Amino acid sequence: MGAQDLSFLSLTSLILFLIPVFFINRRLTLTINKTMITSIIRMCVQLGFVGIYLKYLFKFNSPVLNTIYLLIMISIACQSIIRSSNLKVKLFFIPVFFSLLIPFTIILFFFNGIVVKIDNLFEAKYMIPIGGMLLGNCLRSIIICLNSFYSGIQKDEKVYLYSIS
């Protein structure tokens, strides 16, 4: 079973699903249509570039390039987590990076090697999509966890300082 090519027309037909959303926003006088249009255009451009890049990444299927791409994905996820949690990037980047990298690598190789039983664990067509899904699924929960942890510390700062003294 091969991948199905999508035409530009079939992709643009997805915009039909957005038309009712725009009308509802306008009817409810929500002033987010301009922001939505900007976000949709930005998303399409980004996905277009990612698609072009992934086409060549899958074609070359280099373990080094695949690993670099995953490290870039983890770095971007790390920055997203830190910024969404209102933490200082300089202070938290390395700890959050390694807290993502270590379990991510273990789970990715376990899944590709034991569950899917791939001969080449660095094969791009498995490593990159599965790695992306793993990162995407953990992002929100890590942000919530960090926010809860640090807001709890700030809220109960006196109790915390008393207990460590």
Residue pairs with C-beta under 8 A, 6 or more apart in sequence:
18 36
18 40
21 36
22 33
22 36
25 32
25 33
25 36
26 33
54 128
57 65
57 66
57 69
57 124
57 128
58 124
58 125
58 128
60 124
61 123
61 124
61 125
62 124
63 120
63 122
65 124
66 122
66 123
66 124
66 127
66 128
67 122
69 128
70 108
70 127
70 128
70 131
71 101
73 131
73 132
73 135
74 97
74 100
74 101
74 104
74 135
75 97
77 100
77 135
77 139
78 93
78 96
78 97
78 100
79 89
79 93
80 139
81 96
81 100
81 139
81 142
81 143
81 146
82 88
82 89
82 92
82 93
82 96
83 89
84 143
84 147
85 143
85 146
85 147
85 150
86 147
87 146
87 150
96 142
100 135
100 138
100 142
104 131
104 134
104 135
104 138
107 134
108 127
108 130
108 131
108 134
109 121
111 130
112 118
112 121
112 123
112 126
112 127
112 130
113 121
116 126
118 126
121 127
153 160
